[in-house]
Each structure stands twice: as C-alpha cells, then as structure tokens.
Amino acid sequence: MTGPKWAVATERGRYYRDPAGGPDLISVTNCLSAIAKPALTPWAAGMTADAVIADPIAVARRARTEPAALRRELVAVHRQYTERAQNLGTRVHNRAQAQVLGVPYPDDDEVEPYARQLARWFRLWQIDLGADVEAVETTVMHRQYGYAGTGDLWVWLPTGRYRRRQLWLVDYKTSAEKPVDTVYDEQPLQLAGLRHAPEWLLPDDTSERAPRPHRTALLNLRPRGHAFIEVPSGIEQFRAFLAAMRTARYLHSAPSAYPTVVPPWAPGATDTRKAA
C-alpha cells in the first residue's frame, strides 16, 4: 500500500491532482501547516537536550574538535525524530488498512502493538468489518473551496438514541510516547475539513457524493493502550479550517522578495510620485 493515489509532494507541501482535470487541490494537512504551533519549539529544544544528556562527554569532546559538524547534527535531531515518527505512523496506517480489508501485511514488530490495539477497539465495539465499515483510506474533495484530503475510517457505530447506528469519521493518531488522551488544537479542524468535503474518489478515479458523517473522533493508538475521543467538527470548526486554508494558499503564492524603497533623490531612483 502507498500514499493517496492523487497526492503529490511539492515545495509548498502536499497537493492533490484533480482526476477530472481541474486545478490542484491543497491537502487538508497542508492547510493546517499555516497554524502556529507554539509547543513545537520547546519540544524541539527538548529533543536536542536529550541528545546532549545521553552522551555529554562525547558532545563536550566534539564541541572542541568539530563544533560545526556537531551543531549541524544537534540542529537536525528533532527532524530525524519527526521523520521516524512519520514513518511509523505511515506503517501503522497501512497495517490498519490491511486489517480492515483482510489482506496480508509484512511482519513489522514495531507496528504490531498498535495493530493489536486497533483490533481490540474493533472487538470492544463489536464492529463487523464487512457490514459496519463504510470506507477506509478514502480521498475526499471540496472543489468549490479547492482542497482535498484522505480520511482513515468511516464506520457505523451504535451511538445514537436507542443505539441507533451513526456514521463516524475516525482519524488514527499514533505515538510511542504521547499520553493516550492527547488532542491538539488543530485536529478538530482537520476532521472538519474532511467531514464537510462533499465528494469522495472512487477506485476508478470518478467521484460521487460522499455521505456526511454524524460524528467525528480521534482514535489514539499507543503500544499499550488506545483512546477513542470525540472531537467537534461543526460549522465553527469548518470556518476556522477554511481560514487556515486561505492563509496557507496566500503564503504559498506570496512573493519571496519585495522592492526596496529609496529616497527619490538617490542616484538612479525612480520618482515614486509619478509612478503613483
């Protein structure tokens, strides 16, 4: 299994090609990259501090003998950790898709604890994978607003009045270290973007109207536990998501440099009053 079929990595982040030939669609997660995340700076500093604390003698020795190389390595510590976490998350998502579809998946000792937690969640909710799962790893689009994204799981659960079945959009979140009840501010916006997209792509690259989920949730998977956390994704969250999307699109199209203004009497200067 690979990433979403129509997703492409660009220097501006992930975009989706429109199989119908329309303009490229910015990805939901790319939109949210425009939101400031103040927790990232202390987290990155903590990763660097941990690397120093792990071997302070070697770090002190290299600080004298090869300070430039040491600095490059310490600066890159948090990126390396992020790449490892993203790689693990991708493998867990692929394993989850294989679980739902009932297809083989290569042995992966690091991924299996998460797969067991997902299987446990299926058992606790008595989910019939054939009857209750509406879709898995499916790309949705909102051509009017110009974005697309891929949802992890649409599943029917008996959560309505009198245990009436309701359609949930579930997003898997994996971590080896974060508390099982972790929710970040931008995650409801992510689910709102996915929930309010009116179309989804079919295997033959055509699209049809997507069902509107009744509710949305995170399924936080950890090696030794899991938590199913409902998060809001109504009109308020959708408006906030659209604001983030517009900000991201502006930043992606903004010029990289602006003209320097000099006094009109400087040598070679243009009379800005005439230009105005």
C-alpha positions as CSV (number, residue, x, y, z in Angstrom):
1,M,0.0,0.0,0.0
2,T,1.2,3.5,-0.8
3,G,0.1,7.1,-0.1
4,P,-3.1,8.5,-1.6
5,K,-3.1,8.0,-5.4
6,W,-3.6,11.6,-6.5
7,A,-1.4,13.2,-3.8
8,V,1.8,14.9,-4.9
9,A,4.6,16.4,-2.8
10,T,5.6,19.9,-3.8
11,E,7.9,22.6,-2.4
12,R,4.7,24.1,-0.9
13,G,3.7,20.9,0.8
14,R,1.2,18.2,-0.3
15,Y,-1.4,18.9,-3.0
16,Y,-3.8,16.6,-4.8
17,R,-4.2,16.4,-8.6
18,D,-7.9,16.5,-9.6
19,P,-8.5,13.4,-11.8
20,A,-11.2,15.4,-13.6
21,G,-8.5,17.9,-14.7
22,G,-9.4,20.8,-12.5
23,P,-6.9,22.9,-10.5
24,D,-4.7,21.3,-8.0
25,L,-6.3,20.9,-4.5
26,I,-4.4,21.8,-1.4
27,S,-4.3,19.0,1.2
28,V,-6.1,19.3,4.5
29,T,-2.9,18.8,6.5
30,N,-1.1,21.3,4.3
31,C,-3.7,23.9,5.2
32,L,-3.1,23.3,8.9
33,S,0.6,23.9,8.5
34,A,-0.3,27.7,8.4
35,I,-1.4,27.5,12.1
36,A,1.2,28.4,14.6
37,K,2.2,25.5,16.9
38,P,3.9,27.1,20.0
39,A,4.5,23.7,21.6
40,L,6.9,22.7,18.7
41,T,9.7,25.0,19.8
42,P,10.1,23.6,23.3
43,W,9.6,20.1,22.0
44,A,12.4,20.5,19.5
45,A,14.6,22.0,22.2
46,G,13.8,19.1,24.4
47,M,14.9,16.6,21.7
48,T,18.2,18.4,21.4
49,A,18.7,18.5,25.1
50,D,18.0,14.7,25.4
51,A,20.7,14.1,22.7
52,V,23.2,16.0,24.7
53,I,22.3,14.5,28.0
54,A,22.6,11.0,26.5
55,D,26.3,11.3,25.9
56,P,27.6,14.6,27.4
57,I,31.3,13.6,27.4
58,A,31.3,12.8,23.7
59,V,29.3,16.1,23.0
60,A,31.9,18.1,25.0
61,R,34.8,16.5,23.2
62,R,33.2,17.1,19.8
63,A,32.4,20.7,20.7
64,R,36.1,21.3,20.9
65,T,37.2,19.3,17.9
66,E,34.4,19.6,15.4
67,P,31.9,22.2,16.6
68,A,30.4,22.9,13.1
69,A,29.5,19.3,12.5
70,L,28.2,18.8,16.0
71,R,26.0,21.8,15.6
72,R,24.5,20.5,12.3
73,E,23.8,17.2,14.0
74,L,22.1,18.7,17.0
75,V,20.0,21.0,14.9
76,A,18.8,18.0,12.9
77,V,17.9,15.9,16.0
78,H,14.2,16.9,16.0
79,R,13.9,16.5,12.3
80,Q,15.2,12.9,12.5
81,Y,12.8,12.1,15.3
82,T,9.9,13.6,13.3
83,E,10.8,11.6,10.2
84,R,10.9,8.4,12.3
85,A,7.6,9.2,13.9
86,Q,6.0,9.9,10.5
87,N,7.4,6.7,9.0
88,L,6.0,4.7,11.9
89,G,2.6,6.5,11.5
90,T,2.5,5.6,7.8
91,R,3.3,2.0,8.5
92,V,0.6,1.8,11.2
93,H,-2.0,3.3,8.8
94,N,-1.0,0.8,6.2
95,R,-1.3,-2.0,8.7
96,A,-4.7,-0.7,9.8
97,Q,-5.9,-0.6,6.2
98,A,-4.8,-4.2,5.8
99,Q,-6.6,-5.2,8.9
100,V,-9.9,-3.7,7.7
101,L,-9.6,-5.2,4.2
102,G,-8.4,-8.5,5.5
103,V,-5.3,-8.6,3.3
104,P,-1.8,-9.8,4.3
105,Y,0.8,-7.3,5.6
106,P,4.5,-7.9,6.1
107,D,5.8,-8.7,9.6
108,D,6.7,-5.5,11.4
109,D,7.4,-5.9,15.1
110,E,7.3,-2.2,15.8
111,V,3.8,-1.8,14.2
112,E,2.1,-4.9,15.7
113,P,1.5,-3.4,19.2
114,Y,-0.6,-0.7,17.5
115,A,-2.4,-3.2,15.3
116,R,-3.3,-5.2,18.4
117,Q,-4.8,-2.0,20.0
118,L,-6.8,-1.4,16.8
119,A,-8.1,-5.0,16.8
120,R,-9.0,-4.6,20.5
121,W,-11.0,-1.4,19.7
122,F,-12.9,-3.3,16.9
123,R,-13.7,-6.1,19.4
124,L,-14.9,-3.7,22.1
125,W,-17.3,-2.0,19.7
126,Q,-18.3,-5.3,18.2
127,I,-17.6,-4.0,14.7
128,D,-18.4,-6.2,11.8
129,L,-15.7,-5.1,9.3
130,G,-17.8,-6.3,6.4
131,A,-21.1,-4.7,7.5
132,D,-20.1,-1.7,9.6
133,V,-17.1,-0.2,7.7
134,E,-18.3,2.3,5.0
135,A,-14.9,3.3,3.7
136,V,-11.2,3.2,4.5
137,E,-8.3,5.4,3.4
138,T,-10.5,7.3,1.0
139,T,-9.8,10.7,-0.6
140,V,-12.4,13.4,-0.3
141,M,-12.6,16.7,-2.2
142,H,-14.1,20.1,-2.0
143,R,-13.7,21.5,-5.5
144,Q,-15.5,24.7,-4.6
145,Y,-13.0,25.6,-1.9
146,G,-10.1,23.9,-3.6
147,Y,-8.9,21.3,-1.1
148,A,-8.8,17.6,-0.7
149,G,-7.7,15.1,2.0
150,T,-7.7,11.4,2.9
151,G,-9.8,10.0,5.7
152,D,-8.8,6.9,7.7
153,L,-12.0,5.2,8.5
154,W,-15.8,5.7,8.1
155,V,-17.6,3.3,10.4
156,W,-21.1,2.8,11.7
157,L,-21.4,2.6,15.5
158,P,-24.4,2.2,17.8
159,T,-24.1,5.6,19.4
160,G,-27.4,7.2,18.5
161,R,-30.6,7.2,20.6
162,Y,-31.7,3.7,21.3
163,R,-28.3,2.5,20.0
164,R,-29.2,3.7,16.5
165,R,-26.3,3.4,14.1
166,Q,-24.4,6.6,13.4
167,L,-21.7,7.1,10.8
168,W,-18.4,8.2,12.4
169,L,-15.3,9.6,10.6
170,V,-12.3,8.3,12.6
171,D,-8.7,9.6,12.3
172,Y,-5.9,7.4,13.7
173,K,-3.2,9.1,15.7
174,T,-0.1,7.2,16.7
175,S,2.7,7.9,19.1
176,A,5.1,5.9,21.2
177,E,5.3,8.5,24.0
178,K,2.4,10.9,24.0
179,P,-0.4,10.4,26.6
180,V,-3.2,8.4,25.2
181,D,-5.7,11.3,25.7
182,T,-3.6,13.8,23.7
183,V,-5.6,16.2,21.4
184,Y,-4.1,19.1,19.6
185,D,-6.0,22.3,18.8
186,E,-5.8,21.8,15.0
187,Q,-7.1,18.3,15.0
188,P,-10.9,19.2,15.1
189,L,-10.2,21.5,12.1
190,Q,-8.6,18.6,10.2
191,L,-11.7,16.4,10.8
192,A,-14.0,19.3,9.9
193,G,-12.3,19.7,6.6
194,L,-12.7,16.0,5.8
195,R,-16.2,15.9,7.1
196,H,-17.5,18.8,5.1
197,A,-16.0,17.7,1.8
198,P,-19.0,16.8,-0.4
199,E,-17.3,14.3,-2.8
200,W,-15.0,11.3,-2.5
201,L,-12.9,9.5,-5.1
202,L,-13.9,6.0,-6.2
203,P,-11.3,3.3,-7.3
204,D,-11.9,4.1,-10.9
205,D,-11.0,7.8,-10.3
206,T,-14.5,9.1,-10.7
207,S,-16.2,10.8,-7.8
208,E,-19.6,10.6,-6.2
209,R,-21.3,12.4,-3.3
210,A,-19.8,11.4,0.0
211,P,-22.0,10.6,3.0
212,R,-21.9,13.2,5.7
213,P,-20.7,11.6,9.0
214,H,-22.8,12.2,12.0
215,R,-19.8,12.5,14.3
216,T,-16.0,12.6,14.2
217,A,-13.3,11.2,16.5
218,L,-9.7,10.5,17.0
219,L,-8.6,7.0,17.7
220,N,-5.3,7.5,19.6
221,L,-3.3,4.3,19.2
222,R,-0.4,3.6,21.6
223,P,1.7,0.4,22.1
224,R,-0.1,-0.4,25.4
225,G,-3.5,1.3,25.0
226,H,-5.9,3.3,23.0
227,A,-8.5,6.1,23.4
228,F,-11.5,6.9,21.3
229,I,-12.0,10.7,21.6
230,E,-14.9,12.5,20.0
231,V,-13.9,16.0,18.8
232,P,-16.2,18.7,17.3
233,S,-16.2,19.3,13.6
234,G,-19.2,21.5,13.0
235,I,-19.6,24.8,11.2
236,E,-17.4,26.7,13.7
237,Q,-14.5,24.3,13.2
238,F,-15.1,24.3,9.4
239,R,-15.0,28.1,9.2
240,A,-11.7,28.0,11.1
241,F,-10.4,25.4,8.8
242,L,-11.3,27.5,5.8
243,A,-9.5,30.5,7.3
244,A,-6.4,28.3,7.7
245,M,-6.7,27.1,4.1
246,R,-6.9,30.7,2.8
247,T,-3.8,31.6,4.9
248,A,-1.9,28.7,3.6
249,R,-2.8,29.5,0.0
250,Y,-1.8,33.1,0.5
251,L,1.6,32.1,1.9
252,H,2.2,29.7,-0.9
253,S,1.6,32.3,-3.5
254,A,3.1,35.3,-1.8
255,P,6.3,36.8,-3.4
256,S,9.6,35.7,-1.9
257,A,11.0,39.3,-2.1
258,Y,9.7,42.8,-2.2
259,P,11.2,46.0,-3.7
260,T,13.4,48.2,-1.6
261,V,12.2,51.9,-1.4
262,V,14.9,54.5,-1.6
263,P,14.7,58.3,-1.3
264,P,13.6,59.9,-4.7
265,W,16.9,62.0,-4.8
266,A,19.1,58.9,-4.5
267,P,21.2,58.2,-7.7
268,G,19.2,56.2,-10.2
269,A,16.0,56.3,-8.1
270,T,12.5,56.4,-9.8
271,D,10.2,59.3,-8.9
272,T,7.6,57.3,-6.9
273,R,5.2,60.2,-7.1
274,K,5.0,59.9,-10.9
275,A,4.7,56.2,-10.6
276,A,1.8,56.6,-8.2
